[in-house]
């Protein structure tokens, strides 16, 4: 059965009325805009490492750029607390109008920032501040949108209707990639590096105006209005969420039995795969973006399919199964991505072993090393940076007074970039000037599998969370659970994975972070997560 047939069948069987479609469109369009704003930086993170951080330690600059991407996640739980409280006190509609405005202005400001070359350390400092503002805004947006839609939905269609909001994160990423590709193809590489990268940020102002206009026409949630009319609203939603043991237990179950797994699976499949293709497999940015765009186009309708399916068979076991499958399949899928994404590099890695000998390395085992150092000063750090930048696998042995690099069974050699590069090239390392020659069909198939796993977990998620929390603290409970899981656990997945790769020399080492959270979520969900399908959300 084709993807289009799945979507059409699900949509027609649901028979959504005109008002419901209008509500879904308005809420979803605004949320797509917010995710576009949030993710356009993530789509350019590797590129931003050359603009907003000092040159001389490219690996450290990449990590700093990824950490800045992660900074947008730091305040998301706080945004959930602030805007969740407002949403439960003053209403769903007013609150997510405010979050949209904050997000739009912060994003446009990124496009106006001077770079490190002209503004020094003030440039990344302000960039981090703007990312924090974006995180604060998105922390209150998504929970509000999914709550708003769910409270307008018929009970038997709630999984399907809320799955349209689940799609918005992927559509926001899709839109950011499309805009970036259009900018890259419509100008020279020099122009894009000079000023073209600003266009996706400044251009979002148009989307902001359109989204605000559409959302201003919405009415408040009928469930919220009924709660207010009956005087059942919470006077202090945050205290009621965290101070009541029953509600706090629901928050913890939601985080560790649902959201943590969804977050790492989604960010690994959507973002870390993109960095993996460009920084590890040496695909061009255009190649990687195109393959991911195709996979997203094929996979996105399955958010709707699994939302629809959860209305038929329940939410819990679809989510648990998706987490369990992800824990089992993440490493094999990335191994396949490496094999088909750059066959020449995969053959070199399979036939080549590199050992770094030296006591200097025993003092350089910190996960983040000289992360924010403008220059890699320690010799072992420079060797690791050199090898990691070329996706050369290595192990470290602190067994010699003087640092040396051993390739295969050959004698160790002192670190000299030119000589080491020649030795590796002689062993089959593809030249940096040689473009990767991926098997496009297989790369797309693997990326589709990663997106598909994310749809299993994410599609039913919105309905389950709305049904899990009582109406008086629903905006707060849903938002806090979503943003702690996505902000603090999932959002840093690309950064942690990249840092682990640099520290260990294994290009697959960072995936254990995803595996650990996916597996633990499957276990906690299976044991503690209730089935929520059919619950009355007015109580």
Secondary structure, DSSP 8 states (H G I E B T S, - for coil): --HHHHHHHHHHHHT--HHHHHHHHHHHHHHHHHHHHHHHHHHTHHHHTTTSS-TT-HHHHHHHHHHHHHHHHHTHHHHHHHHHHHHHHT-HHHHHHHHHHHHHHHHHHHTT---HHHHTHHHHHHHHHHHHHHHHHHHHHHHHHHHHHHTTS-GGGHHHHHHHHHHHHHHHHHHHHHHHHHHHHTS-HHHHHHTGGGHHHHTHHHHHHHHHHHHHT----HHHHHHHHTT---S-HHHHHHSSHHHHHHHHHHIIIIIHHHHHHHHIIIIIHHHIIIIIS---HHHHHHHHHHHHHHHTHHHHHHHHHHHHH-SHHHHHHHHHHHHHHHHHHHHHHHHHH-HHHHHHHHH--EEEE-GGGGG---SSTTTT-SS--SHHHHHHHHHHHTT---EEE---SS-EEEETTS--B---HHHHHHHHHHTT---TTS-----HHHHHHHHHHHHHHHHHHHHTHHHHHHHHS-GGGHHHHHHHHHHIIIIIIITTHHHHHHHHHHHHS-TTTTHHHHHHHHHHHHHHHHHH----TT--TT-
